[in-house]
């Protein structure tokens, strides 16, 4: 098997080293990761400048771009052949509910999915690397489970959130849907030392839809949350009503 591993926290983050180590023995592993922390960059691709790639002593390719750049460049130029699986993470912090739209961790996996390759994003529910090794063993167990039944035909995309706990590998794994969040907290204004206003994006809003069956619910219950994702953003439920409204406005 041939696995491509990326992340959004940057190639120096402990999370990607733990994920790479956890995949030992699964086959050929290529790592292509951003030079800088690129959390919150979503699916951005760098179009206005070229990307440079250097190799670190471990043979990982490091790209001065976004998580999507890394997977895109890997799949279209760096790798000798198409990988069987794309993994992203392990991210420092949860990617649940609406966060998945902003997440570079999810985006790196999504880039693999968009290229038709089975892809999985892994995140720690709570920030900090306290139980990263346990999370990495959990990620490996999820992968082993998938491989055990024969890797399902792709493309598919899984978003996995793992509680930051020593006993993570023993926790139940629940297949969930995305919850929803309230709108973000307001921006935080500060004055620069030169007196100019500065704005920090505020924290994410609290969970709004966190009922049973959601990723938020599973995580709050101390479960590993596994959400199958897709990319179609079409509002299917409103297709008919919009078509009717626009038809009436023309008549
Ligand atoms: Mn991140």
Boltz pocket constraint, residues with backbone or C-beta under 6 A from the ligand:
constraints:
  - pocket:
      binder: B
      contacts: [[A, 8], [A, 9], [A, 38], [A, 39], [A, 40], [A, 91], [A, 92], [A, 104], [A, 105]]
      max_distance: 6.0
